[in-house]
Amino acid sequence: MGSYLLGVALFALGIAVTIALHELGHLMAARAFGMRVRRYFVGFGPTVFSWRKGHTEYGLKAVPLGGFCDIAGMTNQDEVTAEEAPHAMRNKPWWQRVIVLLGGIIMNVLITLVLLYGVAVGNGLPNPNVDLRAHVGELSCVPATQIDANTLSECQGTGPAQEAGLAVGDTILAVEGQDTPDFPSVAEAVRAYPGQTITLDIERDGQQLQIPVEVAAVERLTTTGETKTVGAIGVSSAPIKDVIVQYGPAEAVPATLRFSGEWLKATGQGLAAFPAKIPGVAASIFGAERDKESPMSVVGASRVGGELAQRDSWATFFMLLANLNLFLALFNLVPLPPLDGGHIAVVLYEVIRDKIRKLRGLAPAGPADYTKLMPLTITVAGLLLTIGVVVIIADVVNPVRIFG
C-alpha cells in the first residue's frame, strides 16, 4: 500500500510539474520578446501563497488542475496601462505572438522527449521492428470446458493442430484465407469455426504450406460468465523476443525521435477518437464496463501511476507521464478558444485578414475583437469543464484497471 500511495503522489506531482513547465514555456517565450508577464500561477481558485519578483507575481492556487500565465495585452479586450503598452503582447509582431502561444506546447513536447530518452537509456523502448507474427511455441490437447475465469478442464493426448501436422516453430500466416498478423488474431479466427475443418496458411523453414485442421468445438466462458461454444486447435504462441531494446546515450537520440514520431501519430488518432469515447465514460459511472482505452483525468492517471509504482514498473510510469505530455501538446493545438490553438487561430486570422486588406488598399484592422468569440469560448470552456467532471467521477467510481 505504501508504494501505491507513493506512486499516486509522485504521478500527481509529475502532472503538477508538467503544468508548471507548460506555463513556464509561455513565460520564457514572452520574456524573450520583451512582453510583460503580470502573473504566473499553478492551479485555480483561492491563492495558497504567492510572491512578487519584478513585474510578475508568482504563486500556487488551491485547485492544481491547471495553471495560467497572464501576459499584458494578450487580447484587445485586456486593458493595459501606459507603462505596459510597449510590452503588451498585442503590440508585438504576429510571429512573436504565435511563438509565445506555442511556448507551452513546445515545453510539453520537450518533456516528452526528455522522459522517453531517459527510459530509452535506463530501461529500453518498445522495439519497432519486433516480430509479432504467430509463431507456434507449443502444441497440446484441447480442454473441453472452462471451469472458471482462470481454470480449464483436464485433457489428454494430442490436439487438432498437432494431429494435422503443425509443428513447433511454424508461423501461422492466415486462417481460411484471413491474414493473421499476430497470435491473438489467430485465436480469434479459429474461435469462429467450432466443429469445422479450416485451412491454415503457414511458413516452415522458408516454405509456405497449407494445412487442413479439424477444429474442436469447446465450451468457454464469456466476460459475463455465460457459456459459449467456440473453436480451438491446441496451439500456444512462442515467446515474443526482443520486445524492449535498451540504447546507449548516443543511439538513444534517434531511437527516441523515431518512437516519438510513432507516438505522435497514435496520439493524434487517439485525440480524434476522444469525443466518441466520452459517452462510454459517462455510462461507466452507472455500472457499464470501463474501456481500458478510455480517457482518464488527473485522478485516474495518478491512480494508474500508483499501480505501476506498486509493481515497480517505473519505465511504464514515466512513459505514461510522457504520453500525457504529448496528448496535452496536441490537445492544446485544437483551434478553439480558450485553448492555445484557438488563440493562435485568431492571430493567423488577423494576418490573413490584413493581407487581404492590404491588397484592397486598406490599413491593417488591428487586434481581433475577442468579444465576438465569447459565446464560443464560454461554450468550449463549459464543455471541457463538464467532460472533466464526468471523467473525474468515472475515475472515482469505476476507474480504469490496467492490471485486471
Secondary structure by P-SEA (a helix, b strand, c coil): caaaaaaaaaaaaaaaaaaaaaaaaaaaaaaaaccccccccccccccccccccccccccccccccbbbbbbccccccccccccccccccccccaaaaaaaaaaaaaaaaaaaaaaaaaaaaccccccccccccccccbbbbbccccccccbbbbbbccccccccccccccccccccccccccaaaaaaaaaacccbbbbbbcccccccbbbbbbbbbbbbbcccbbbbbbbbcccccccccccbbbbcccaaaaaaaaaaaaaaaaaaaaaaacccaaaaaaaaaacccccccccccaaaaaaaaaaaaaacaaaaaaaaaaaaaaaaaaaaaccccccaaaaaaaaaaaaaaaaaaaaaccccccccccccaaaaaaaaaaaaaaaaaaaaaaaacccccccc
